[in-house]
Amino acid sequence: MNSMVRKEERKANKHVASYLVIGGIVIGLMMIFGILMLLQQGGVFDVGPALFYQFLTIHGTGMVGAAALAAAAIMYYFLRQYVDLTPEIFVTNLWLFLVGVVMVIIGVFSFEYASAWTFLYPLPALSAGAWGTLGAILYLGGMLVLGTGFVLFYIDAGRAIIKKYGSLGKGLGWDILSGKRPVDKAPPKAVIASTMVIIVNTTALIAGTVVIIMNMIHVVNPAFTFDPLLAKNLTYAFGHIFANAIIYMGVIAVYEILPRYAKRKWGVSKAFLVAWNMSTFFTLLIYTHHLLMDPSMPKWALIMAQILSYSNGLPVLVITAYGALMLVYKSGIKWDLASGLAFLSMLGWTLGVVPAIVDATIVVNHVMHNTKWVPGHFHMYMGLGAVVMLFAFMYFLAKEDSGIKENWLDKFGLTCYTISFLGISGSFLVSGAISTPRRWATHIPDWMGPAVFGGVSGVLALLASTIFIFHFTRYMALRNKMGSESYEKKLA
């Protein structure tokens, strides 16, 4: 490999590392807001309802945004090994993310905007005096800037896949499934997963752009109105799909890391292609299970929501989790933090889907959806699934790019993180089971115990996350000091 190519590889890895360290730090900060909210609900202290809902808004928005940013780094790192991506677009997305984050922070904390991430119309304009026009415009505008960066990233990735494989359909293996090409000519797993994410997230971001712009116009000119049910559909189509896609970007790390450690090939099969095609279709539609309590929704849409929500969690998850088990079974795999976290993420994903499927049942949803059962499933799915994939990739990249060694503290972090997130998720699920409402700033005494337990568990999760992020910042410092010497030797 010539020196020019090595230089470009090092530069690309530096950008990937920047994504990860920024995403990791923001995730850690969002954990702090989550802990404060739980301790507020547990009666440990009182920050007041106004500040609680600001915390709620920044926590949900920031956690999903930061996780999506770090997951995009995973997708970029592995996808560029198969197609020709544009580094300038990747960097532009990062800068737009930072600009958007600053706008959101100013809107929330300087102008007290607190509608939660859902910003359901007409709430941004009707705050009962809690916030003004400028706060709403800053928050919504920041979301728009964030979305613009991700749209550019996905368009560029889609362009690269189309250039290499001919179409997004071929990126999903349609020509393989139709029998036009043999399965051994199928695209790599990273390409298949990336194609799915490009399709669903571009759709989600278009929906989000439409509803955000309409909300901004309404905030400035209240005479401009639009259908609230349409607004709610667009909002959840945006938010649910975008949050869901984080794990589909993150799982690329599992597909790439575990085979290297197990020293086995994890090939693409027709069943794998069918599963990813099914999830591409289902993910676009299952946001409707958030609308099961809306009597004005068409009955057919609600039935579809239940059926597809049951169906969506199974194809990719089953084939991935089963494939991971078979891959490591009797492989003599050498476990470290990268492989251990990647394997743990399969457990978190699997466990997190179960309460989600329960909640998607209409008769259960009518009772449970507005309780803490929903954040229980989401924290398990994200915290013990998607975010663990991000930390796994951090350890993988640090080892690949610098050879930095793990120590006992990192292993302690793995144990601490696993136990603590089971505690956080479990506290939410228990709260939901006893009908504790979600998004309430104060709780009656009967509801406080699980909230306090969740807050204490959150402190342990923050400690473990800090250990992971500290390891990665050590890698970055070492890399800058040594010029990524071990990586240079590997490429030479």
Steps between C-alpha positions, in 0.01 A plus 500: 500500500654833396558792735213706356248223570640451852466872563135495389428195718649670806304818430176305462561317828561833672158622386338175612667538841371859526145377437539236769653718769241777447219245494635328811537822698148615408359159597673532839356850553152379404533224761549770762170662402332160512633436851379841617151434366475163673620642831251785461221246448631300795466800728875522574497869403275745318622689192149617416273397212633762255861383525391135505335537161805679363706201617245267338526687170879514487540140624284342232622722218866487595518128573347397167698762308834406656441127459404555136817702445723228645310230309553698178873478572472119513311495173754732335805311629392162365301611195796694359688170483258392225387821326643844426360746757565875506704602808395865468133404542588297808677801654215734401253281685709530817515880479127527435440270797703731726318811373163332550591386851599853601169635366303233689689564825443876479133449420448261793707661776515868405142529378347216706360302207361171636265313266695169520654364179154439355422875454141396424304763312375748616704477823805697375276805452268440798720486807271683746784745547763238585713603201486752220531508126879524495547191716274292273670629184848427638405146600315417181763674287773305676318175422475609137874568482576162659274324253657677203843359588367145526308533172821603323680203654233251390473646150875465456496143632211417268686652205805288578299177526313571177830575324651170618203264483264666251204581727383500860294192416818314411652634821223307676565193285187509284689351207614217729149432629359501145755241395685723255826463691634232738501569872878499514487823294285675762619833642679492838292529815619858554366601159165325554445659843613842373258480206213427735596793723531736203147416384325520837689796644477716189125440510491581872700819460278622216194445723676681783599791279142549384349500849779715648462767231121501542545539876745786452259682271220449752718633784571820305151528350232324711246564224675226302355167615510139385345169597619387848464131416714543188754688712508220756548235230785695343662563839500136604595382153806722539588427862424130522669406174808715569544358851439145375762534227774563757516130580500411130809716451658375820452132416742546210773501767376162626504357147856621447658452844384154611620309188848649544518383859342160434717457187196372315314624196152639566357481151186647345214258437165541328334487842720791607395701193132420555526612865658834413250565221211425737641737762547772238129486422376448855715773658338761277153413631516381860518849652119475494508292821557837671156602371300203626333726757383749235134415424506721190761279332355262236428159649697322226808707589479397864463131412795534263699667778452202731576235238807674356636592844493131589666415170768767488690399811560146386663458155827692536525445875448123482734446208764728654480367855489138383783566256711657773445200727595254228800711404659491845388147595811285545702759308760551770431871477728723703279730701590858572294819539431539129376144445335482843302820450404400145362169631329671796316731260321196357362428848387859547334510160318173564381595847395848389276370223287287735331782699465695172302216344286477816425873481409472130200281592198730476326389820827533694595826329181671614605438860882510485608742229486813712685332787871452561479163328587674171825663618577165664504323166677790331778528758568128478490502120720810471712491813575128504477454123584791270728697734692183591571454128648851498726426796603169339610688190692751713707220651541333161625817332733583788659155481517495119637850464743527790535165677405661833462243778193442713528476877300380798308829508360437153384152603342646811321750275350217294360327810381825653330616179316172450364483854413868517305508173306192598418696815395814312284311252356277770403801713309651207323172423402453864371857505297430189360181651366701797356763259747779572442767233793607287602862448369612838731728695372383841398161634282389791688300767383166357684573176824636646689180590571376145596854393764525773630153412521606136683819594762311703539249215543797267794625707671162454424506126653848478810375682537208258444725197763740630748211517424407138528858377820556700654195330412645161640844582822324612512340157452836329776659705732206428414510131576871475825458689626201300343588166314168510828310468345153533241586239775617263680168545181308435438684171861483382 
